[in-house]
Amino acid sequence: MKVTTVYTAIAALVLLFISIVTWVFNSKDIALLAANLATIMLLVVYLWGNRKNDKN
């Protein structure tokens, strides 16, 4: 994995954590926005990493 892929995955996981925290504090709009953005980021990272079907 490349360093930028790892950084993007870490940022997505931080957004998911922010989503959980804001959901606990009843800010559902921010929680949904953060969760959706993190999901899209993780999807893009996964697809970008597997676009050539190689083992790198």
CNS distance restraints for C-alpha pairs under 8 A (distance, minus, plus):
assign (resid   1 and name CA) (resid   5 and name CA) 6.46 0.50 0.50
assign (resid   1 and name CA) (resid   6 and name CA) 6.96 0.50 0.50
assign (resid   1 and name CA) (resid  49 and name CA) 7.36 0.50 0.50
assign (resid   1 and name CA) (resid  56 and name CA) 6.41 0.50 0.50
assign (resid   2 and name CA) (resid   6 and name CA) 6.51 0.50 0.50
assign (resid   3 and name CA) (resid   7 and name CA) 6.21 0.50 0.50
assign (resid   4 and name CA) (resid   8 and name CA) 6.08 0.50 0.50
assign (resid   5 and name CA) (resid   9 and name CA) 6.17 0.50 0.50
assign (resid   5 and name CA) (resid  45 and name CA) 6.20 0.50 0.50
assign (resid   5 and name CA) (resid  49 and name CA) 7.77 0.50 0.50
assign (resid   6 and name CA) (resid  10 and name CA) 6.15 0.50 0.50
assign (resid   7 and name CA) (resid  11 and name CA) 6.14 0.50 0.50
assign (resid   8 and name CA) (resid  12 and name CA) 6.19 0.50 0.50
assign (resid   8 and name CA) (resid  41 and name CA) 7.10 0.50 0.50
assign (resid   8 and name CA) (resid  42 and name CA) 7.78 0.50 0.50
assign (resid   8 and name CA) (resid  45 and name CA) 7.19 0.50 0.50
assign (resid   9 and name CA) (resid  13 and name CA) 6.26 0.50 0.50
assign (resid   9 and name CA) (resid  41 and name CA) 7.28 0.50 0.50
assign (resid   9 and name CA) (resid  42 and name CA) 6.11 0.50 0.50
assign (resid   9 and name CA) (resid  45 and name CA) 6.94 0.50 0.50
assign (resid  10 and name CA) (resid  14 and name CA) 6.22 0.50 0.50
assign (resid  11 and name CA) (resid  15 and name CA) 6.24 0.50 0.50
assign (resid  11 and name CA) (resid  38 and name CA) 7.79 0.50 0.50
assign (resid  12 and name CA) (resid  16 and name CA) 6.28 0.50 0.50
assign (resid  12 and name CA) (resid  37 and name CA) 7.61 0.50 0.50
assign (resid  12 and name CA) (resid  38 and name CA) 4.40 0.50 0.50
assign (resid  12 and name CA) (resid  39 and name CA) 7.24 0.50 0.50
assign (resid  12 and name CA) (resid  41 and name CA) 6.04 0.50 0.50
assign (resid  12 and name CA) (resid  42 and name CA) 6.33 0.50 0.50
assign (resid  13 and name CA) (resid  17 and name CA) 6.30 0.50 0.50
assign (resid  13 and name CA) (resid  38 and name CA) 6.86 0.50 0.50
assign (resid  14 and name CA) (resid  18 and name CA) 6.19 0.50 0.50
assign (resid  15 and name CA) (resid  19 and name CA) 6.06 0.50 0.50
assign (resid  15 and name CA) (resid  34 and name CA) 5.50 0.50 0.50
assign (resid  15 and name CA) (resid  35 and name CA) 6.58 0.50 0.50
assign (resid  15 and name CA) (resid  37 and name CA) 7.62 0.50 0.50
assign (resid  15 and name CA) (resid  38 and name CA) 5.65 0.50 0.50
assign (resid  16 and name CA) (resid  20 and name CA) 6.39 0.50 0.50
assign (resid  16 and name CA) (resid  34 and name CA) 6.49 0.50 0.50
assign (resid  16 and name CA) (resid  35 and name CA) 5.39 0.50 0.50
assign (resid  16 and name CA) (resid  38 and name CA) 6.05 0.50 0.50
assign (resid  17 and name CA) (resid  21 and name CA) 6.31 0.50 0.50
assign (resid  18 and name CA) (resid  22 and name CA) 6.05 0.50 0.50
assign (resid  18 and name CA) (resid  31 and name CA) 7.20 0.50 0.50
assign (resid  18 and name CA) (resid  34 and name CA) 6.95 0.50 0.50
assign (resid  19 and name CA) (resid  23 and name CA) 6.05 0.50 0.50
assign (resid  19 and name CA) (resid  30 and name CA) 7.03 0.50 0.50
assign (resid  19 and name CA) (resid  31 and name CA) 4.14 0.50 0.50
assign (resid  19 and name CA) (resid  32 and name CA) 6.85 0.50 0.50
assign (resid  19 and name CA) (resid  33 and name CA) 7.87 0.50 0.50
assign (resid  19 and name CA) (resid  34 and name CA) 5.33 0.50 0.50
assign (resid  19 and name CA) (resid  35 and name CA) 5.56 0.50 0.50
assign (resid  20 and name CA) (resid  24 and name CA) 6.28 0.50 0.50
assign (resid  20 and name CA) (resid  31 and name CA) 6.69 0.50 0.50
assign (resid  21 and name CA) (resid  25 and name CA) 6.48 0.50 0.50
assign (resid  21 and name CA) (resid  31 and name CA) 7.83 0.50 0.50
assign (resid  22 and name CA) (resid  26 and name CA) 6.30 0.50 0.50
assign (resid  22 and name CA) (resid  27 and name CA) 5.28 0.50 0.50
assign (resid  22 and name CA) (resid  28 and name CA) 6.85 0.50 0.50
assign (resid  22 and name CA) (resid  30 and name CA) 6.70 0.50 0.50
assign (resid  22 and name CA) (resid  31 and name CA) 5.37 0.50 0.50
assign (resid  23 and name CA) (resid  27 and name CA) 5.56 0.50 0.50
assign (resid  23 and name CA) (resid  28 and name CA) 5.43 0.50 0.50
assign (resid  23 and name CA) (resid  30 and name CA) 7.98 0.50 0.50
assign (resid  23 and name CA) (resid  31 and name CA) 5.39 0.50 0.50
assign (resid  27 and name CA) (resid  31 and name CA) 6.33 0.50 0.50
assign (resid  28 and name CA) (resid  32 and name CA) 6.07 0.50 0.50
assign (resid  29 and name CA) (resid  33 and name CA) 6.21 0.50 0.50
assign (resid  30 and name CA) (resid  34 and name CA) 6.02 0.50 0.50
assign (resid  31 and name CA) (resid  35 and name CA) 6.05 0.50 0.50
assign (resid  32 and name CA) (resid  36 and name CA) 6.00 0.50 0.50
assign (resid  33 and name CA) (resid  37 and name CA) 6.11 0.50 0.50
assign (resid  34 and name CA) (resid  38 and name CA) 6.06 0.50 0.50
assign (resid  35 and name CA) (resid  39 and name CA) 6.10 0.50 0.50
assign (resid  36 and name CA) (resid  40 and name CA) 6.22 0.50 0.50
assign (resid  37 and name CA) (resid  41 and name CA) 6.16 0.50 0.50
assign (resid  38 and name CA) (resid  42 and name CA) 6.14 0.50 0.50
assign (resid  39 and name CA) (resid  43 and name CA) 6.12 0.50 0.50
assign (resid  40 and name CA) (resid  44 and name CA) 6.15 0.50 0.50
assign (resid  41 and name CA) (resid  45 and name CA) 6.16 0.50 0.50
assign (resid  42 and name CA) (resid  46 and name CA) 6.09 0.50 0.50
assign (resid  43 and name CA) (resid  47 and name CA) 6.12 0.50 0.50
assign (resid  44 and name CA) (resid  48 and name CA) 5.85 0.50 0.50
assign (resid  45 and name CA) (resid  49 and name CA) 6.02 0.50 0.50
assign (resid  46 and name CA) (resid  50 and name CA) 6.30 0.50 0.50
assign (resid  47 and name CA) (resid  51 and name CA) 5.85 0.50 0.50
assign (resid  50 and name CA) (resid  54 and name CA) 7.18 0.50 0.50
